[in-house]
Amino acid sequence: MRFGIFSEVVFRVGPVEVTEVVVTTWGVMLVLAVSGTLLTRGLTVWEPGRRQLVLEALYQAISDTIRGVLQRDPWEFVPLIGGMWLFIASLNLVGLIPGLHNPTRDLSTASSLAFVSFMSVHYYGIKHLGLKAYMRRYTKPVFILLPFNVFGEVSRSLAMAVRLFGNMLSWEMIVAILLLLVGFIVPVPLILLSIVGDVIQAYLFGALTLVFIAGGIKASET
């Protein structure tokens, strides 16, 4: 099994290199898109079926979590935070399929997700407070702290990328080493534990993004 910070190239389209991570990630996105389309067909207000009740319960759980952090209507934040939880969890769990590796063990994938998180914080901050009011938070309590506040924003996003990448890569390496040393029986409980860990990692990434968005909005409102 090959481990590395960056994924190996699967094929090339002219000068563009398409890596294993890109292929796997697009495959996950396709599966999620098809599954979402199929699961949301035939929804009704009257006499909802079991499938709809499960989907509504999932949405309600996400909505209540966001409302508890932001203390405002969660509707506009559900697509980002809920989608991030579902997408990252799917990327983490795809490594359980033989022959595939979770894309989040690649630094480029983790960095891309962190960039989305970074930009979403500023998007919602500017949207809710206006550009001038939002940018004023970087000069508090004194203007001289502007570069330090900007550096803090960038560094925390980098920390999120490195944390996700490091956790996923190290866990996959641990499972692979155990498989080589003791065979397929002993690591089974660890693989089950890794499923829980993969879901937790996805939750933490989305939760941190939510907290950063809330912090940006509320800090500028005070």
The 8 nearest C-alpha neighbors of each residue, nearest first, counted from 0:
[[1, 2, 175, 172, 98, 176, 100, 171],
 [2, 0, 3, 7, 6, 172, 100, 175],
 [3, 1, 0, 4, 172, 168, 6, 5],
 [4, 2, 5, 6, 1, 105, 168, 104],
 [3, 5, 105, 106, 6, 2, 104, 107],
 [6, 4, 3, 105, 106, 7, 107, 2],
 [5, 7, 18, 19, 20, 105, 8, 3],
 [6, 8, 18, 19, 9, 5, 20, 3],
 [7, 9, 18, 17, 10, 19, 16, 6],
 [10, 8, 18, 19, 17, 7, 11, 16],
 [11, 9, 17, 8, 16, 12, 18, 15],
 [10, 12, 16, 15, 17, 13, 14, 9],
 [13, 11, 15, 14, 16, 10, 17, 9],
 [12, 14, 15, 11, 16, 10, 17, 8],
 [13, 15, 12, 16, 11, 17, 10, 8],
 [16, 14, 12, 13, 11, 17, 10, 18],
 [15, 17, 11, 8, 18, 10, 12, 14],
 [18, 16, 10, 11, 8, 9, 21, 15],
 [19, 17, 8, 9, 21, 20, 7, 6],
 [18, 20, 22, 21, 9, 6, 7, 23],
 [19, 21, 102, 23, 18, 22, 24, 6],
 [22, 20, 24, 18, 19, 23, 25, 17],
 [21, 23, 19, 25, 20, 24, 26, 18],
 [22, 24, 26, 20, 25, 21, 19, 27],
 [25, 23, 27, 21, 26, 22, 20, 28],
 [26, 24, 28, 22, 27, 23, 29, 21],
 [25, 27, 23, 29, 24, 28, 22, 30],
 [26, 28, 24, 30, 25, 29, 31, 23],
 [29, 27, 25, 31, 26, 30, 32, 24],
 [28, 30, 32, 26, 27, 31, 25, 33],
 [31, 29, 27, 33, 28, 32, 34, 26],
 [32, 30, 34, 28, 29, 33, 35, 27],
 [31, 33, 29, 35, 30, 34, 28, 36],
 [34, 32, 36, 30, 35, 31, 29, 37],
 [35, 33, 31, 37, 36, 32, 30, 38],
 [36, 34, 38, 32, 33, 37, 31, 39],
 [35, 37, 33, 34, 39, 38, 32, 40],
 [36, 38, 34, 40, 35, 39, 33, 32],
 [39, 37, 35, 36, 40, 34, 50, 51],
 [40, 38, 36, 37, 42, 35, 41, 51],
 [41, 39, 37, 42, 38, 36, 35, 43],
 [40, 42, 43, 39, 38, 37, 51, 47],
 [43, 41, 40, 39, 51, 47, 44, 48],
 [44, 42, 45, 47, 41, 46, 51, 48],
 [43, 45, 47, 46, 42, 51, 48, 41],
 [44, 46, 43, 47, 42, 48, 51, 41],
 [45, 47, 48, 44, 43, 42, 51, 49],
 [48, 46, 45, 43, 51, 44, 52, 49],
 [47, 49, 51, 50, 52, 46, 42, 43],
 [48, 50, 52, 51, 53, 47, 54, 46],
 [51, 49, 53, 52, 48, 54, 38, 47],
 [50, 52, 54, 48, 53, 49, 47, 55],
 [51, 53, 55, 49, 54, 50, 56, 48],
 [52, 54, 56, 50, 51, 55, 57, 49],
 [55, 53, 51, 57, 56, 52, 58, 50],
 [54, 56, 58, 52, 57, 53, 59, 51],
 [55, 57, 59, 53, 54, 58, 52, 60],
 [58, 56, 54, 60, 55, 59, 53, 61],
 [57, 59, 55, 61, 56, 60, 62, 54],
 [58, 60, 62, 56, 57, 61, 63, 55],
 [59, 61, 57, 63, 62, 58, 56, 64],
 [62, 60, 58, 64, 59, 63, 65, 81],
 [61, 63, 59, 65, 60, 64, 73, 58],
 [64, 62, 66, 60, 65, 61, 59, 67],
 [65, 63, 67, 61, 62, 66, 60, 68],
 [64, 66, 62, 68, 67, 63, 73, 69],
 [67, 65, 63, 70, 69, 73, 68, 64],
 [66, 68, 64, 65, 70, 69, 63, 71],
 [69, 67, 65, 66, 70, 64, 213, 210],
 [68, 70, 66, 71, 213, 67, 65, 73],
 [71, 69, 66, 67, 68, 72, 65, 73],
 [72, 70, 69, 66, 73, 67, 65, 68],
 [71, 73, 74, 66, 70, 75, 69, 76],
 [72, 74, 66, 76, 75, 65, 62, 71],
 [73, 75, 76, 77, 72, 62, 78, 65],
 [76, 74, 77, 73, 78, 72, 79, 80],
 [77, 75, 73, 74, 79, 78, 80, 65],
 [76, 78, 81, 80, 79, 74, 75, 73],
 [79, 77, 82, 81, 76, 80, 75, 74],
 [78, 80, 82, 77, 76, 81, 83, 75],
 [81, 79, 83, 77, 82, 205, 78, 76],
 [82, 80, 84, 77, 83, 78, 79, 85],
 [81, 83, 85, 79, 78, 80, 84, 86],
 [82, 84, 80, 86, 81, 85, 87, 79],
 [85, 83, 81, 201, 82, 87, 202, 86],
 [84, 86, 82, 88, 83, 87, 89, 81],
 [85, 87, 89, 83, 88, 84, 82, 90],
 [88, 86, 90, 201, 89, 84, 85, 83],
 [87, 89, 201, 91, 198, 85, 90, 86],
 [88, 90, 92, 86, 87, 91, 93, 85],
 [91, 89, 87, 93, 88, 101, 92, 102],
 [90, 92, 101, 88, 89, 197, 93, 87],
 [91, 93, 89, 94, 90, 95, 88, 197],
 [92, 94, 95, 90, 101, 91, 96, 89],
 [93, 95, 100, 101, 99, 92, 96, 91],
 [96, 94, 93, 92, 97, 99, 100, 101],
 [95, 97, 94, 99, 93, 98, 100, 92],
 [98, 96, 99, 95, 94, 100, 93, 101],
 [97, 99, 96, 100, 94, 95, 0, 93],
 [100, 98, 94, 97, 96, 93, 101, 95],
 [101, 99, 94, 102, 93, 98, 95, 104],
 [100, 102, 94, 91, 93, 103, 90, 104],
 [103, 101, 20, 104, 105, 90, 100, 108],
 [102, 104, 105, 101, 109, 108, 164, 91],
 [105, 103, 168, 164, 167, 102, 101, 106],
 [106, 104, 103, 5, 107, 4, 108, 102],
 [105, 107, 109, 108, 4, 164, 110, 5],
 [106, 108, 110, 105, 109, 111, 5, 4],
 [109, 107, 111, 110, 106, 105, 103, 112],
 [108, 110, 160, 106, 112, 111, 103, 107],
 [109, 111, 113, 160, 107, 108, 112, 106],
 [112, 110, 114, 108, 113, 109, 107, 115],
 [111, 113, 115, 109, 114, 110, 108, 116],
 [112, 114, 116, 110, 111, 160, 115, 156],
 [115, 113, 117, 111, 116, 112, 110, 118],
 [116, 114, 112, 118, 113, 117, 119, 111],
 [115, 117, 113, 119, 114, 118, 208, 112],
 [118, 116, 114, 115, 120, 119, 113, 156],
 [117, 119, 115, 121, 120, 116, 122, 114],
 [118, 120, 122, 116, 121, 117, 115, 123],
 [119, 121, 212, 118, 117, 122, 123, 124],
 [122, 120, 124, 118, 119, 123, 125, 117],
 [123, 121, 119, 125, 124, 120, 126, 118],
 [122, 124, 126, 125, 121, 120, 127, 119],
 [123, 125, 121, 216, 122, 127, 126, 215],
 [124, 126, 129, 130, 128, 122, 123, 127],
 [125, 127, 123, 124, 129, 128, 122, 130],
 [128, 126, 124, 125, 123, 129, 216, 122],
 [129, 127, 125, 126, 132, 133, 124, 130],
 [128, 130, 125, 132, 131, 126, 133, 127],
 [129, 131, 125, 133, 132, 134, 128, 126],
 [132, 130, 134, 133, 129, 135, 128, 125],
 [133, 131, 135, 134, 129, 130, 128, 219],
 [132, 134, 130, 135, 131, 125, 136, 128],
 [133, 135, 131, 136, 132, 137, 130, 138],
 [134, 136, 132, 133, 137, 138, 131, 139],
 [137, 135, 134, 138, 139, 219, 133, 218],
 [138, 136, 145, 135, 139, 148, 134, 149],
 [137, 139, 142, 145, 136, 141, 135, 144],
 [140, 138, 141, 136, 137, 142, 135, 144],
 [139, 141, 138, 142, 144, 136, 137, 143],
 [142, 140, 139, 138, 143, 144, 145, 137],
 [143, 141, 138, 144, 145, 139, 140, 137],
 [142, 144, 145, 141, 138, 146, 147, 139],
 [143, 145, 147, 142, 146, 141, 138, 148],
 [144, 146, 138, 137, 148, 143, 147, 142],
 [147, 145, 149, 148, 144, 150, 143, 137],
 [148, 146, 150, 144, 149, 145, 151, 143],
 [147, 149, 151, 145, 150, 146, 137, 144],
 [150, 148, 146, 152, 151, 147, 145, 153],
 [149, 151, 147, 153, 148, 152, 154, 146],
 [150, 152, 148, 154, 149, 153, 147, 155],
 [153, 151, 149, 150, 155, 154, 148, 156],
 [154, 152, 150, 156, 151, 155, 157, 149],
 [153, 155, 157, 151, 156, 152, 150, 158],
 [154, 156, 158, 157, 153, 152, 151, 159],
 [157, 155, 159, 158, 153, 154, 113, 117],
 [158, 156, 154, 160, 155, 159, 161, 153],
 [157, 159, 155, 161, 156, 160, 162, 154],
 [160, 158, 156, 162, 157, 161, 163, 113],
 [161, 159, 109, 110, 157, 163, 113, 158],
 [160, 162, 164, 158, 163, 159, 165, 157],
 [163, 161, 159, 165, 160, 164, 158, 166],
 [162, 164, 166, 160, 161, 165, 167, 159],
 [165, 163, 104, 161, 167, 162, 166, 109],
 [166, 164, 162, 168, 163, 167, 161, 169],
 [165, 167, 163, 169, 164, 168, 162, 170],
 [166, 168, 104, 170, 164, 165, 169, 163],
 [169, 167, 104, 165, 171, 170, 166, 164],
 [168, 170, 172, 166, 171, 167, 165, 173],
 [171, 169, 173, 167, 172, 168, 166, 174],
 [172, 170, 174, 168, 173, 169, 175, 167],
 [171, 173, 175, 169, 170, 174, 176, 168],
 [172, 174, 170, 176, 171, 175, 169, 177],
 [173, 175, 177, 171, 172, 176, 178, 170],
 [176, 174, 172, 178, 173, 177, 171, 179],
 [175, 177, 179, 173, 178, 174, 172, 180],
 [178, 176, 180, 174, 179, 175, 181, 173],
 [179, 177, 182, 175, 176, 180, 181, 183],
 [178, 180, 176, 177, 182, 181, 175, 183],
 [181, 179, 177, 178, 182, 176, 175, 183],
 [180, 182, 178, 177, 179, 185, 183, 184],
 [183, 181, 178, 179, 184, 180, 185, 177],
 [182, 184, 178, 186, 185, 187, 181, 177],
 [185, 183, 186, 187, 182, 181, 178, 188],
 [184, 186, 187, 183, 181, 188, 182, 189],
 [187, 185, 189, 188, 184, 183, 190, 177],
 [186, 188, 190, 189, 185, 184, 191, 183],
 [189, 187, 191, 190, 186, 192, 185, 184],
 [190, 188, 192, 186, 191, 187, 193, 174],
 [189, 191, 193, 187, 192, 188, 186, 194],
 [192, 190, 188, 194, 189, 193, 187, 195],
 [191, 193, 189, 195, 190, 194, 188, 196],
 [192, 194, 196, 190, 195, 191, 197, 189],
 [195, 193, 197, 191, 192, 196, 198, 190],
 [194, 196, 192, 198, 193, 197, 199, 191],
 [195, 197, 193, 199, 194, 198, 200, 192],
 [198, 196, 194, 200, 199, 91, 195, 193],
 [197, 199, 201, 88, 195, 196, 200, 202],
 [198, 200, 202, 196, 201, 197, 203, 195],
 [201, 199, 203, 197, 202, 198, 196, 204],
 [202, 200, 88, 198, 87, 204, 84, 199],
 [201, 203, 199, 205, 200, 204, 84, 206],
 [204, 202, 206, 200, 205, 201, 207, 199],
 [203, 205, 201, 207, 206, 202, 200, 208],
 [206, 204, 208, 202, 207, 203, 80, 84],
 [205, 207, 203, 209, 208, 204, 202, 210],
 [208, 206, 210, 204, 209, 205, 203, 211],
 [207, 209, 205, 211, 206, 210, 116, 212],
 [208, 210, 206, 212, 207, 211, 213, 205],
 [209, 211, 207, 213, 212, 208, 214, 206],
 [212, 210, 214, 208, 213, 209, 207, 215],
 [213, 211, 120, 209, 215, 214, 210, 208],
 [212, 214, 210, 216, 211, 69, 215, 217],
 [213, 215, 211, 217, 212, 216, 218, 210],
 [216, 214, 212, 218, 213, 217, 124, 211],
 [215, 217, 213, 124, 219, 214, 218, 212],
 [216, 218, 220, 214, 219, 215, 213, 221],
 [219, 217, 215, 220, 221, 214, 216, 136],
 [218, 220, 217, 216, 221, 136, 133, 215],
 [219, 221, 217, 218, 216, 128, 132, 215],
 [220, 219, 218, 217, 216, 136, 215, 132]]
